[in-house]
């Protein structure tokens, strides 16, 4: 099946689902299972009724993918205040549509439909589709040795304590090796391009009083990869210091693949069964003021379900939110996550994120886990990380029917990786800290701005949504 035909079928399924769903369906199940998730009186008073759209130009910024521009939009169906679910759900349904292009030549199209408590029942359904190409993915290795200083792709014995020094050194011209040009640069040797088409379907069911949920899902992906050997890239003349261009040398990812240290560089079809057990008492999912969230999430992939790879990923995550008795809306938020990738044939790309029913988390490094370090800076089979934020609201205002709130969020992140879960401990931990700013638009849309500082780098991020 061609990629175009695959996309058309996926989009057809998504549109069909949206068109047949009745947003204002009659509530036909007891609501005892949502009583624990009632919004605070303050947030409830500000919650907007009816159907509305939040859309904004995408001027995101990430140290890896670069400056991005596009459109991020959400359609919310909140219903009326007379709806029994109004005080207990962030929305009756939400459709997200994102399209963006980045200066690194990355591009993405994302469509997502989320329906909590479908027709007033205990069921929640989500559909996600993604088509993206990113030539700026980073790879620094796939073992706990990545916890050391940055190493030149062509010579692991040469290390650097800061990213700026490392970046300058890898751009410096060097004599080419076997299969390389006479003189080459390593400016692109830690990068690779990923092209992905993904469809994910999942549903969860609230148990008992609704605090516990069980979830099941299925995901299918088609992935392809490219490294940049021989392509023209930035270079520095070691004699004169002048900037020039030269062919890129052998990438670290290609080198590890050729040596049999990783698998998956040829891409292919990945078929995944997803299961999770969830405990959730948050009062408002997009921006909680109190409550807990705990999950045990698993992804299973095997040739028996049509996949070209065999792996089994386990991720356990706990979050806590508590409103403090000072300021208009001051919340301390914390998260701890631990994950392991089982299976001898686990492809390298499955080491780069931890799957969660709330969305995959790139770890370890980057804006979702360890701000102040580059994405995927530390990579191995097992990992843990933690985040703490103090979310302090400074001011609120209203323009017409639009509500805006402004706040700051100082944060602290930490984490580490290991080659085996039995070796996970609190030694050789990497830390970062920083300051964030938050703008809440009609409560549910959170614009985030984070400046993270580590001993290796200082990085600025712009995105949509709280970090957790």
C-alpha positions as CSV (number, residue, x, y, z in Angstrom):
1,X,0.0,0.0,0.0
2,X,1.4,3.4,-0.9
3,X,1.9,6.0,1.8
4,X,-0.7,8.3,0.1
5,X,-3.4,5.5,0.2
6,X,-2.5,4.7,3.8
7,X,-2.9,8.4,4.8
8,X,-6.3,8.6,2.9
9,X,-7.6,5.6,4.7
10,X,-6.5,6.9,8.1
11,X,-8.0,10.3,7.5
12,X,-11.3,8.7,6.3
13,X,-11.5,6.7,9.6
14,X,-10.9,9.8,11.7
15,X,-13.4,12.0,9.8
16,X,-16.0,9.2,10.0
17,X,-15.6,8.9,13.7
18,X,-16.0,12.6,14.2
19,X,-19.0,12.9,12.0
20,X,-20.9,10.0,13.7
21,X,-20.2,11.2,17.2
22,X,-23.0,13.0,19.1
23,X,-21.4,15.5,21.4
24,X,-24.6,16.3,23.3
25,X,-25.5,12.7,23.8
26,X,-27.8,11.8,26.7
27,X,-26.1,10.7,29.9
28,X,-27.2,7.2,30.5
29,X,-24.9,5.9,33.2
30,X,-24.6,6.7,36.9
31,X,-22.1,9.5,37.5
32,X,-20.7,8.1,40.7
33,X,-17.5,7.3,38.8
34,X,-16.6,10.9,38.2
35,X,-17.4,12.5,41.5
36,X,-13.8,12.3,42.7
37,X,-12.7,14.4,39.7
38,X,-14.8,17.5,40.3
39,X,-13.1,20.8,39.3
40,X,-12.3,23.4,41.9
41,X,-15.0,26.0,42.4
42,X,-12.7,28.7,41.0
43,X,-11.9,26.8,37.8
44,X,-15.5,25.8,37.4
45,X,-16.7,29.3,37.6
46,X,-14.4,30.3,34.7
47,X,-15.1,27.2,32.5
48,X,-16.6,28.3,29.2
49,X,-19.8,26.7,27.9
50,X,-20.6,25.4,24.4
51,X,-18.3,24.8,21.5
52,X,-15.3,27.0,20.8
53,X,-12.0,27.0,19.0
54,X,-8.5,27.9,20.2
55,X,-6.1,28.4,17.4
56,X,-2.8,30.1,17.2
57,X,0.2,30.4,14.9
58,X,2.8,27.9,15.8
59,X,6.0,29.8,16.7
60,X,7.5,27.0,18.7
61,X,11.2,26.8,19.4
62,X,13.3,23.7,20.2
63,X,17.1,23.5,20.3
64,X,17.0,20.4,18.1
65,X,14.2,20.9,15.6
66,X,14.8,24.7,15.5
67,X,12.2,27.4,15.1
68,X,8.8,26.2,13.9
69,X,5.9,27.9,12.4
70,X,2.5,26.6,11.5
71,X,-0.9,26.3,13.1
72,X,-2.0,24.6,16.3
73,X,-5.8,24.4,16.8
74,X,-8.2,22.8,19.2
75,X,-11.9,22.4,18.9
76,X,-13.6,22.0,22.3
77,X,-17.1,20.7,23.0
78,X,-17.8,21.7,26.7
79,X,-21.5,21.4,26.7
80,X,-23.8,23.5,28.9
81,X,-23.6,24.0,32.7
82,X,-26.8,21.9,33.0
83,X,-24.9,18.9,31.7
84,X,-24.2,16.5,34.6
85,X,-20.6,16.0,33.3
86,X,-19.8,19.8,33.1
87,X,-18.2,20.0,36.5
88,X,-16.2,16.8,36.2
89,X,-14.6,16.7,32.8
90,X,-12.2,19.1,31.1
91,X,-14.4,18.8,28.0
92,X,-17.0,16.5,26.4
93,X,-14.7,16.1,23.4
94,X,-11.6,17.7,21.9
95,X,-10.3,17.6,18.4
96,X,-6.7,18.7,17.9
97,X,-5.2,19.6,14.5
98,X,-1.6,20.6,14.3
99,X,0.5,21.4,11.2
100,X,4.0,22.8,11.5
101,X,7.3,23.3,9.6
102,X,10.6,23.9,11.3
103,X,13.8,25.6,10.2
104,X,15.6,22.2,10.4
105,X,13.3,21.1,7.5
106,X,11.2,19.0,10.0
107,X,7.5,18.9,9.3
108,X,4.5,17.3,11.0
109,X,0.7,16.8,10.7
110,X,-1.1,15.7,13.8
111,X,-4.8,14.9,14.3
112,X,-6.2,13.7,17.6
113,X,-9.7,13.1,18.9
114,X,-10.3,12.6,22.6
115,X,-13.8,11.8,24.0
116,X,-13.9,11.3,27.9
117,X,-16.9,9.5,29.3
118,X,-18.4,8.7,25.9
119,X,-22.2,9.5,26.0
120,X,-22.0,9.7,29.8
121,X,-20.6,6.2,30.2
122,X,-17.4,4.9,31.8
123,X,-15.7,4.6,28.4
124,X,-13.1,7.0,27.1
125,X,-11.9,6.8,23.5
126,X,-8.9,8.4,21.7
127,X,-7.8,8.4,18.1
128,X,-4.4,9.8,17.0
129,X,-2.9,10.1,13.6
130,X,0.6,11.5,12.9
131,X,2.6,12.1,9.7
132,X,6.0,13.6,10.3
133,X,9.5,13.9,9.0
134,X,12.3,15.1,11.2
135,X,15.9,15.3,9.9
136,X,17.2,16.7,13.2
137,X,16.8,13.7,15.5
138,X,19.8,13.2,17.7
139,X,21.7,10.1,18.6
140,X,24.6,10.0,21.1
141,X,24.7,6.2,21.7
142,X,22.4,3.6,23.2
143,X,24.1,2.5,26.5
144,X,24.7,4.0,29.9
145,X,28.1,5.2,28.6
146,X,26.2,8.2,27.3
147,X,26.2,9.5,30.9
148,X,29.8,10.4,30.3
149,X,31.0,13.6,28.6
150,X,30.1,14.2,25.0
151,X,32.3,12.2,22.6
152,X,33.3,12.9,19.1
153,X,31.4,10.5,16.7
154,X,34.7,9.6,15.0
155,X,36.8,9.2,18.1
156,X,35.1,8.3,21.4
157,X,38.4,9.0,23.3
158,X,38.0,12.7,22.7
159,X,35.4,14.2,25.1
160,X,33.9,17.6,25.9
161,X,32.1,18.9,29.0
162,X,30.0,21.5,27.2
163,X,27.9,21.2,24.1
164,X,29.3,24.3,22.5
165,X,32.9,22.9,22.6
166,X,31.6,19.6,21.3
167,X,29.7,21.2,18.5
168,X,32.7,23.2,17.4
169,X,35.1,20.2,17.5
170,X,32.8,17.9,15.4
171,X,32.6,20.6,12.7
172,X,36.4,20.7,12.5
173,X,37.8,19.1,9.3
174,X,39.5,15.7,9.8
175,X,41.1,13.2,7.4
176,X,38.5,10.8,6.1
177,X,38.5,7.1,7.0
178,X,37.5,4.1,5.0
179,X,34.6,4.9,2.8
180,X,34.8,8.6,3.5
181,X,36.2,11.6,1.5
182,X,39.7,12.9,1.8
183,X,38.6,15.4,4.4
184,X,35.2,15.3,6.2
185,X,33.2,17.0,8.9
186,X,31.1,15.4,11.6
187,X,28.6,18.3,11.9
188,X,25.7,15.9,11.0
189,X,27.2,12.7,12.5
190,X,24.9,12.7,15.6
191,X,21.8,13.4,13.5
192,X,19.4,11.2,11.5
193,X,16.2,11.7,9.7
194,X,13.0,9.9,10.7
195,X,9.9,9.6,8.6
196,X,6.8,8.3,10.4
197,X,3.2,7.5,9.7
198,X,1.3,6.4,12.7
199,X,-2.3,5.5,13.7
200,X,-3.2,4.8,17.3
201,X,-6.6,3.7,18.6
202,X,-7.3,3.3,22.3
203,X,-10.0,3.1,24.9
204,X,-10.2,2.9,28.6
205,X,-12.9,2.0,31.1
206,X,-13.5,3.5,34.5
207,X,-13.7,1.0,37.4
208,X,-15.8,1.4,40.5
209,X,-15.7,5.0,41.7
210,X,-13.8,6.0,38.6
211,X,-10.4,6.6,40.2
212,X,-9.1,3.4,38.5
213,X,-9.2,2.8,34.7
214,X,-8.0,0.0,32.5
215,X,-6.9,0.8,29.0
216,X,-6.2,-1.1,25.8
217,X,-5.0,0.1,22.5
218,X,-3.4,-0.7,19.1
219,X,-0.8,1.3,17.2
220,X,0.6,0.7,13.7
221,X,3.6,2.7,12.4
222,X,5.6,2.8,9.3
223,X,9.1,4.2,9.9
224,X,12.1,4.9,7.7
225,X,15.5,6.4,8.5
226,X,18.3,8.2,6.8
227,X,21.8,9.2,7.9
228,X,23.9,11.9,6.2
229,X,27.1,10.4,5.0
230,X,28.6,12.3,2.1
231,X,26.2,15.2,2.3
232,X,27.5,18.8,2.4
233,X,27.7,20.1,5.9
234,X,29.2,22.9,8.0
235,X,32.9,22.6,8.6
236,X,35.8,24.6,10.2
237,X,39.3,24.8,8.7
238,X,41.6,23.7,11.6
239,X,44.5,25.8,10.4
240,X,42.7,29.1,9.6
241,X,39.5,28.7,11.7
242,X,37.6,29.8,8.6
243,X,34.1,28.4,8.1
244,X,33.6,26.2,5.1
245,X,31.6,23.2,3.9
246,X,32.7,19.6,3.4
247,X,31.2,16.1,3.0
248,X,29.9,14.6,6.3
249,X,31.6,11.6,7.6
250,X,30.2,8.3,8.9
251,X,27.4,9.0,11.4
252,X,27.5,7.5,14.9
253,X,24.1,5.8,14.3
254,X,25.4,4.1,11.1
255,X,28.6,3.1,12.8
256,X,26.7,1.4,15.6
257,X,24.4,-0.3,13.2
258,X,27.3,-1.6,11.1
259,X,29.0,-2.9,14.2
260,X,25.8,-4.8,15.3
261,X,25.3,-2.6,18.4
262,X,21.8,-1.5,17.4
263,X,19.0,-2.7,15.1
264,X,16.2,-0.9,13.3
265,X,18.0,1.5,11.1
266,X,16.3,0.1,8.0
267,X,12.9,0.9,9.5
268,X,9.8,-1.0,8.6
269,X,6.3,-1.8,10.0
270,X,5.8,-1.8,13.7
271,X,2.6,-3.3,15.2
272,X,2.0,-2.6,18.9
273,X,-0.5,-3.8,21.5
274,X,-0.9,-1.3,24.3
275,X,-2.3,-1.9,27.8
276,X,-2.3,0.2,31.0
277,X,-3.7,0.4,34.5
278,X,-4.4,4.0,35.6
279,X,-5.2,5.7,38.9
280,X,-6.4,9.3,38.4
281,X,-7.8,11.9,40.8
282,X,-6.7,15.1,39.1
283,X,-9.3,17.8,39.3
284,X,-8.6,19.3,35.8
285,X,-6.4,17.3,33.4
286,X,-4.8,20.1,31.3
287,X,-3.8,22.1,34.4
288,X,-4.5,20.4,37.7
289,X,-4.5,22.1,41.1
290,X,-4.8,18.8,43.2
291,X,-4.9,15.1,42.8
292,X,-2.7,12.2,41.8
293,X,-2.0,10.3,38.6
294,X,-0.4,6.8,38.5
295,X,0.0,4.4,35.6
296,X,1.6,1.1,34.7
297,X,1.9,1.1,30.9
298,X,3.0,-1.6,28.6
299,X,3.8,-1.8,24.8
300,X,4.1,-5.3,23.2
301,X,5.4,-5.8,19.7
302,X,5.9,-9.1,17.9
303,X,5.9,-10.8,14.6
304,X,2.8,-12.6,15.8
305,X,0.9,-9.3,15.5
306,X,2.5,-8.2,12.2
307,X,5.5,-6.3,13.5
308,X,9.0,-6.6,12.1
309,X,10.5,-6.2,15.6
310,X,10.1,-7.9,19.0
311,X,10.1,-5.8,22.1
312,X,8.2,-5.3,25.3
313,X,8.3,-1.9,27.0
314,X,7.2,-1.2,30.6
315,X,6.8,2.3,32.0
316,X,5.6,3.2,35.5
317,X,4.8,6.9,36.2
318,X,3.5,8.7,39.3
319,X,2.5,12.4,39.5
320,X,1.2,14.6,42.3
321,X,-0.4,18.0,42.4
322,X,-1.1,20.1,45.5
323,X,-2.5,23.7,45.7
324,X,-0.6,25.7,48.3
325,X,-2.2,28.2,50.6
326,X,-0.7,31.4,49.2
327,X,-1.2,33.3,45.9
328,X,-4.3,33.1,43.7
329,X,-3.4,29.8,42.3
330,X,-0.1,28.3,43.4
331,X,0.5,24.6,42.7
332,X,3.4,22.3,43.4
333,X,3.6,19.5,40.8
334,X,5.9,16.5,40.9
335,X,6.5,13.5,38.7
336,X,8.6,10.3,38.9
337,X,8.9,7.8,36.0
338,X,10.9,4.6,35.5
339,X,11.0,2.4,32.4
340,X,12.6,-0.6,30.8
341,X,12.8,-2.0,27.3
342,X,12.7,-5.8,27.3
343,X,13.6,-7.9,24.2
344,X,16.9,-8.7,22.5
345,X,15.6,-7.3,19.1
346,X,14.3,-4.0,20.5
347,X,15.1,-1.4,17.8
348,X,17.1,1.7,18.7
349,X,14.2,4.1,18.2
350,X,12.2,2.4,20.9
351,X,14.9,3.4,23.4
352,X,14.1,7.1,22.7
353,X,10.7,7.4,24.4
354,X,8.6,6.0,27.1
355,X,5.0,5.3,26.1
356,X,2.2,6.7,28.3
357,X,-1.6,6.8,27.6
358,X,-1.3,10.6,28.0
359,X,1.4,10.7,25.2
360,X,4.9,9.4,24.7
361,X,7.7,11.0,26.7
362,X,11.1,11.6,25.0
363,X,13.6,10.5,27.6
364,X,16.2,11.1,28.7
365,X,16.8,14.7,27.7
366,X,14.8,17.4,26.2
367,X,11.7,19.5,27.1
368,X,9.6,16.5,28.3
369,X,12.1,15.0,30.8
370,X,15.4,16.7,31.4
371,X,15.3,20.3,30.3
372,X,18.8,21.9,29.7
373,X,20.1,18.7,28.0
374,X,19.5,17.9,24.3
375,X,16.8,15.4,23.3
376,X,17.9,11.8,23.6
377,X,21.2,12.9,25.2
378,X,21.2,9.9,27.6
379,X,19.9,6.6,26.2
380,X,19.9,3.0,27.4
381,X,17.6,0.1,28.0
382,X,16.5,1.3,31.5
383,X,16.0,4.7,32.9
384,X,14.3,6.8,35.6
385,X,13.6,10.6,35.8
386,X,11.8,13.1,38.0
387,X,10.5,16.6,37.7
388,X,9.3,19.2,40.2
389,X,7.6,22.5,39.4
390,X,6.2,25.3,41.4
391,X,3.4,26.8,39.3
392,X,2.6,30.3,40.5
393,X,-0.2,32.4,38.9
394,X,0.6,36.1,38.6
395,X,-2.4,37.6,36.9
396,X,-5.7,36.9,35.0
397,X,-7.6,38.9,32.4
398,X,-10.4,38.6,29.9
399,X,-10.6,39.9,26.4
400,X,-14.2,39.5,25.1
401,X,-15.1,35.9,25.6
402,X,-11.4,34.8,25.9
403,X,-9.9,34.2,29.3
404,X,-6.1,34.4,29.8
405,X,-4.0,33.7,32.9
406,X,-0.3,34.3,33.3
407,X,2.2,32.5,35.6
408,X,5.7,31.4,36.2
409,X,7.1,27.9,37.0
410,X,10.6,27.4,38.4
411,X,11.5,23.7,37.9
412,X,14.1,21.0,38.8
413,X,14.7,17.9,36.7
414,X,16.8,14.8,37.3
415,X,17.4,11.4,35.9
416,X,19.7,8.6,34.8
417,X,20.0,5.5,32.5
418,X,21.3,2.0,32.8
419,X,21.9,-1.0,30.6
420,X,19.8,-3.2,32.9
421,X,16.9,-2.4,35.2
422,X,18.6,-4.3,38.1
423,X,21.3,-1.6,38.1
424,X,19.0,1.4,38.4
425,X,19.9,3.4,41.5
426,X,20.5,7.0,42.6
427,X,24.1,7.2,41.5
428,X,25.5,9.0,38.4
429,X,22.4,11.1,38.2
430,X,22.1,14.1,35.8
431,X,20.4,17.3,37.0
432,X,19.0,20.5,35.5
433,X,17.0,23.4,36.6
434,X,15.4,26.5,35.2
435,X,12.5,28.9,35.0
436,X,9.3,28.6,32.9
437,X,6.4,31.0,32.0
438,X,2.9,29.8,31.4
439,X,-0.1,31.4,29.6
440,X,-3.5,29.6,30.1
441,X,-6.0,30.3,27.3
442,X,-9.5,29.4,28.3
443,X,-8.1,27.1,30.9
444,X,-7.5,24.1,28.6
445,X,-4.8,25.5,26.3
446,X,-1.5,26.1,28.1
447,X,1.4,27.9,26.3
448,X,4.7,27.0,27.9
449,X,8.1,28.7,27.8
450,X,11.0,27.0,29.5
451,X,14.6,27.9,30.0
452,X,16.6,25.0,31.2
453,X,20.2,25.0,32.6
454,X,22.5,22.0,32.9
455,X,26.2,21.7,33.4
456,X,26.5,21.0,29.7
457,X,24.1,23.5,28.1
458,X,21.5,26.2,28.4
459,X,18.4,25.7,26.2
460,X,15.1,27.5,25.5
461,X,11.8,25.7,24.7
462,X,8.4,26.9,23.5
463,X,5.5,24.5,23.4
464,X,1.8,23.7,24.1
465,X,0.7,22.1,27.4
466,X,2.3,21.6,30.8
467,X,5.4,19.5,30.9
468,X,3.3,17.0,32.9
